[in-house]
Amino acid sequence: MILKSNNEIKRYEIFSVYVTDAKEEYLEYNFANKESYLTYLNKLEVKSIHLNKLDIGEKDKIITLTTCSFEFNDARIMVNGKQLE
């Protein structure tokens, strides 16, 4: 995936795609330590219906995109990507 912002192009490799309920708290921003961040990243990988085993570490930047889905009422598709250098 390639995103352009402020004339800067950033590339991301998708590592997780999953369906969730809009009522579920699916985004986390603050982490107490690196272990809690790595646990969060692992949770995203485990939920994924997209098979792309990607090494993700504590210093990696990720992006989360979400859109409506129709698997059930209030379904959302979540797409997570790792920023590439």
Phi and psi in degrees as GROMACS dihedral restraints (atoms count N, CA, C in turn):
[ dihedral_restraints ]
;  ai    aj    ak    al  type     phi  dphi    fc
    3     4     5     6     1  -124.2    20    10
    4     5     6     7     1   128.9    20    10
    6     7     8     9     1  -120.9    20    10
    7     8     9    10     1   141.2    20    10
    9    10    11    12     1  -117.9    20    10
   10    11    12    13     1   126.1    20    10
   12    13    14    15     1  -143.8    20    10
   13    14    15    16     1   131.1    20    10
   15    16    17    18     1    52.0    20    10
   16    17    18    19     1    43.6    20    10
   18    19    20    21     1    60.2    20    10
   19    20    21    22     1    19.4    20    10
   21    22    23    24     1  -115.6    20    10
   22    23    24    25     1   130.2    20    10
   24    25    26    27     1   -99.4    20    10
   25    26    27    28     1   127.9    20    10
   27    28    29    30     1  -120.2    20    10
   28    29    30    31     1   139.7    20    10
   30    31    32    33     1  -111.7    20    10
   31    32    33    34     1   140.6    20    10
   33    34    35    36     1  -132.1    20    10
   34    35    36    37     1   143.2    20    10
   36    37    38    39     1  -107.2    20    10
   37    38    39    40     1   129.1    20    10
   39    40    41    42     1   -72.0    20    10
   40    41    42    43     1   130.7    20    10
   42    43    44    45     1  -123.0    20    10
   43    44    45    46     1    -9.7    20    10
   45    46    47    48     1  -153.8    20    10
   46    47    48    49     1   133.5    20    10
   48    49    50    51     1  -137.9    20    10
   49    50    51    52     1   125.8    20    10
   51    52    53    54     1  -152.8    20    10
   52    53    54    55     1   161.2    20    10
   54    55    56    57     1  -101.3    20    10
   55    56    57    58     1   137.0    20    10
   57    58    59    60     1  -141.4    20    10
   58    59    60    61     1   171.8    20    10
   60    61    62    63     1   -89.7    20    10
   61    62    63    64     1   139.7    20    10
   63    64    65    66     1   -61.4    20    10
   64    65    66    67     1   -23.1    20    10
   66    67    68    69     1   -80.7    20    10
   67    68    69    70     1   -18.1    20    10
   69    70    71    72     1   -73.1    20    10
   70    71    72    73     1   141.1    20    10
   72    73    74    75     1   -81.8    20    10
   73    74    75    76     1    98.7    20    10
   75    76    77    78     1  -105.3    20    10
   76    77    78    79     1    -8.0    20    10
   78    79    80    81     1  -110.8    20    10
   79    80    81    82     1   135.4    20    10
   81    82    83    84     1  -126.8    20    10
   82    83    84    85     1   140.1    20    10
   84    85    86    87     1  -118.2    20    10
   85    86    87    88     1   -35.5    20    10
   87    88    89    90     1  -113.5    20    10
   88    89    90    91     1   135.4    20    10
   90    91    92    93     1  -128.1    20    10
   91    92    93    94     1   137.1    20    10
   93    94    95    96     1   -66.3    20    10
   94    95    96    97     1   -32.4    20    10
   96    97    98    99     1  -161.3    20    10
   97    98    99   100     1   178.1    20    10
   99   100   101   102     1   -66.9    20    10
  100   101   102   103     1   -30.9    20    10
  102   103   104   105     1   -65.0    20    10
  103   104   105   106     1   -39.6    20    10
  105   106   107   108     1   -68.7    20    10
  106   107   108   109     1   -33.6    20    10
  108   109   110   111     1   -67.4    20    10
  109   110   111   112     1   -43.9    20    10
  111   112   113   114     1   -65.1    20    10
  112   113   114   115     1   -36.1    20    10
  114   115   116   117     1   -63.2    20    10
  115   116   117   118     1   -42.0    20    10
  117   118   119   120     1   -62.1    20    10
  118   119   120   121     1   -46.5    20    10
  120   121   122   123     1   -61.5    20    10
  121   122   123   124     1   -40.8    20    10
  123   124   125   126     1   -63.3    20    10
  124   125   126   127     1   -40.6    20    10
  126   127   128   129     1   -59.8    20    10
  127   128   129   130     1   -39.7    20    10
  129   130   131   132     1   -64.9    20    10
  130   131   132   133     1   -41.1    20    10
  132   133   134   135     1   -66.5    20    10
  133   134   135   136     1   -41.5    20    10
  135   136   137   138     1   -64.9    20    10
  136   137   138   139     1   -36.7    20    10
  138   139   140   141     1   -73.2    20    10
  139   140   141   142     1   -17.4    20    10
  141   142   143   144     1   -65.3    20    10
  142   143   144   145     1   139.6    20    10
  144   145   146   147     1   -98.1    20    10
  145   146   147   148     1    -1.4    20    10
  147   148   149   150     1  -103.1    20    10
  148   149   150   151     1   120.5    20    10
  150   151   152   153     1   -92.5    20    10
  151   152   153   154     1   101.2    20    10
  153   154   155   156     1  -151.1    20    10
  154   155   156   157     1    89.5    20    10
  156   157   158   159     1   -71.0    20    10
  157   158   159   160     1   116.2    20    10
  159   160   161   162     1  -129.0    20    10
  160   161   162   163     1   134.2    20    10
  162   163   164   165     1   -71.1    20    10
  163   164   165   166     1   121.2    20    10
  165   166   167   168     1  -127.1    20    10
  166   167   168   169     1   130.0    20    10
  168   169   170   171     1  -121.8    20    10
  169   170   171   172     1   179.4    20    10
  171   172   173   174     1   -64.2    20    10
  172   173   174   175     1   -22.4    20    10
  174   175   176   177     1   -96.0    20    10
  175   176   177   178     1    -3.3    20    10
  177   178   179   180     1   -74.0    20    10
  178   179   180   181     1   144.3    20    10
  180   181   182   183     1   -99.9    20    10
  181   182   183   184     1   136.4    20    10
  183   184   185   186     1  -122.8    20    10
  184   185   186   187     1   160.2    20    10
  186   187   188   189     1  -124.6    20    10
  187   188   189   190     1   144.4    20    10
  189   190   191   192     1  -123.5    20    10
  190   191   192   193     1   126.1    20    10
  192   193   194   195     1  -115.3    20    10
  193   194   195   196     1   143.2    20    10
  195   196   197   198     1  -138.2    20    10
  196   197   198   199     1   147.1    20    10
  198   199   200   201     1  -149.9    20    10
  199   200   201   202     1   162.9    20    10
  201   202   203   204     1   -65.8    20    10
  202   203   204   205     1   151.9    20    10
  204   205   206   207     1  -140.5    20    10
  205   206   207   208     1   169.1    20    10
  207   208   209   210     1  -124.1    20    10
  208   209   210   211     1    21.8    20    10
  210   211   212   213     1   -65.2    20    10
  211   212   213   214     1   -33.5    20    10
  213   214   215   216     1  -160.2    20    10
  214   215   216   217     1   173.0    20    10
  216   217   218   219     1   -61.5    20    10
  217   218   219   220     1   129.8    20    10
  219   220   221   222     1    66.1    20    10
  220   221   222   223     1    27.2    20    10
  222   223   224   225     1   -75.1    20    10
  223   224   225   226     1   148.3    20    10
  225   226   227   228     1  -132.9    20    10
  226   227   228   229     1   142.9    20    10
  228   229   230   231     1  -100.5    20    10
  229   230   231   232     1   129.1    20    10
  231   232   233   234     1  -109.1    20    10
  232   233   234   235     1   132.8    20    10
  234   235   236   237     1  -124.2    20    10
  235   236   237   238     1   125.4    20    10
  237   238   239   240     1  -119.1    20    10
  238   239   240   241     1   133.6    20    10
  240   241   242   243     1  -130.9    20    10
  241   242   243   244     1   151.0    20    10
  243   244   245   246     1   -97.9    20    10
  244   245   246   247     1   129.6    20    10
  246   247   248   249     1   -68.8    20    10
  247   248   249   250     1   130.1    20    10
  249   250   251   252     1   -95.0    20    10
  250   251   252   253     1   152.6    20    10
